[in-house]
Amino acid sequence: MIQTLLKLTRRKKQLILFLFDIIAIIFSLFAAFAIRLGYYYYPSNDSLLVLLIFSAPVIALPIFIRFGLYLEVIRYMGLKSLWHIAQAVSLYSILWGLMALLFSINSIPRSVIFINWLLLLIIICSCRLMARWLFSAETLNNNVLIYGAGEAGRQLNTALSESKEFNPVAFIDDDSSRIYRQSINGLNVYPHTELKELIEKKNIKEVFLSIPSLSRLAQKEIIDYLKHFPVIVRSIPSVLDLAMGKLKVNDLLEIDVLDLLGRDSVPSDKNLIKKNVKNKVVLITGAGGSIGSELCRQIIYLKPKQLILFDISESSLYLIEQELINNDFSNNKVSAVIGSVVDQKRMEVICEYFGVQTIYHAAAYKHVPLVEYNPSQGILNNSIGTMVAAKAAISTNVETFVLISTDKAVRPTSVMGASKRVAELILQALSKENHNTCFTMVRFGNVLDSSGSVIPLFKKQIEAGGPVTVTHADIVRYFMTIPEAVELVIQAGTIAKGGEVFVLDMGEPIRIYDLAVKMIKLSGLQVVDENNPHGDIEIQYTGLRPGEKLYEELLVEDNFEITENNLIMCAKEKMISWDKLEPIIVQIEDAAKNAKIEKSLKLLNQLVPEFIPK
């Protein structure tokens, strides 16, 4: 019921309050008479008094409106709001009492006026406070741990307890004098050895590191330990150090990519997200990349039977393997395999050997200008690699195959986009063939903070003092966070029936210039422009790069259906049957392997007419 109320429009919530107050006003008057006289009282012989009681809301409600009682957001009420209620109720009670004494002086004990005032004040305040408590309890789900139970930690606990965003639930501290279940400001203190259990049981979302006296090396060791858990870690430096100039602004302001998104993250269905992963043998191609590595991190927490990391890059594969091996949740379920997705025999051997049930195909060349300069390799890896991996999945009876696609595949202007669109066409065609594998694909926009996105580039440019480079003043992109993208990919594999193209409702696109400005400001700096020539960072325009366009799209055709998650759409798009598609794919593969660039691009254009080779 609380969730239903929270989802109501602002006007409907105000109407509910309005009706409640009408009932409370009339009820408090009858209750005041009953309390004063000692029995249930109804003035049946005094029609004027009856009229005065039932018309009381006409007196009260304009006053309540004037004092802003229906403009307050209930779950954020404070002492000032209660003071406004007291003023409004007092003024109404005085006016009603004067009218009652004037028109019905012989029927009303004077103490009824005071009792009515007190009752109505208690009813309205208590009910709003109760609603505030219920709504806050329902919406405040950002549980946090405070690492450090010293003076800084206690001050942080006080500040967080008064906030509307965070709910501190416990302290973590390795000082033996503070452990052994001691309580500080109502929170228990635990050693770091109980961190894993606390995160799971208390649904911890963030850990605030609040030990400013620690050396940077000691803080880094703690942060390195915490990064193996599914929590956001924030380091809270000493305010005194900042005031004394020992810390720079950049030491404080680590840019949170969520601040750059401009919308709420898409919530995931926790039950839905486990279906194709829990107790399954899962293989991730491109496991060392931005999306692939995040898939690995999230899937390991969903308890797969075995997780196979597949990548052609030895260094990237080693890094993600070591990260997962050192994770308390891995339990020796991780296997790293070097290989290329264009090697069908290798793919088949791996799938057969491990008994792979689910494949997340993240391996791809995604950097638009690089693929534009190396088109044959982009086509082989993105298009042919997808076909090879899909055929290997079919021959080894893999249950589910999920392709990570891109919005650049929609009416593409680049080889990268066209090659990913062909990959989609291949899976759509194969999904209609006779086999046991369910093929699906997920299409989304740019991923914040991925290796190929503008975020890391802008960060480096800001740290270097600028300038920040933007290709065009009007260029816009859809954005999502890496965890959000990965959750979508995992869910898509679960709800897929075969051949679907899933697209996320990503809200409004973000102008890259605005993103650059926001990052500069979040870093505590100012933009150099006409209005502020003495700012810190200049923004320069470099011109569109090869294959780049001003805006991206998510749908080839404006025809889609909403899925079980109303923020995930299933696009309805034309496809090519496999018997018609396969001969062209064979030609594309041959042309790409033999570096026949012009022929490769013409064949791409034949399959994707919107793509005009340059």
Buried (B, 14 or more C-beta within 10 A) or exposed (E): EEEEBEEEEEEEBBEEBBEBBBEBBBEBBBBBBBBBEEEEBEBEEBEEBBEBBEEBBEBBBEBBBEBEBBEBEBBEBEEEBBEBBBBBBBBBBEBBBEBBBEBBEEBBEEEBBBBBBBBBBEBBBEBBBEBBEBBBEEBBEBBBBBBBBBEBBBBBBEEBEEEEEBBBBBBBBBEEEBBEEBEBBEBBBBBBEBBEEBBEEBEBBBBBBBBBEBEEEEBEEBBEBBEBBBBBBBBBBBEEBBEEEEBEEEBBEEBBBBEBBBEEEBEBBEEBBBBBBEEBBBBBBBBBBBBBBBBBBBBBBBBBBBBBBBBBBEEBBBEBBEBBEEBEBBEEBBBBBEBBBBBBEBBBBBBEEBEBBBBBBBBBBBBBEBBBEBBBBBBBBBBBBBBBBBBBBBBBBBBBBBBBBBBBBBBBBBBBBBBBBBBBBBBBBBBEEEBEBBBBBBBBBBBBBBBBBBBBEBBEBBEEEBBBBBBBEEBBBBBBBBBBBBBBBBBBBBBBEBBBBBBBBBBEBBBBBEBBBBBBBBBBBBBBEEEEEEBBBBBEEEEEBBBBBBEBBBBBEEEBEEBEBEBBBBBBBEBBEBEEBBEBBEBBBEBBBEEBBEBBBBBBBEBBEEBEBE
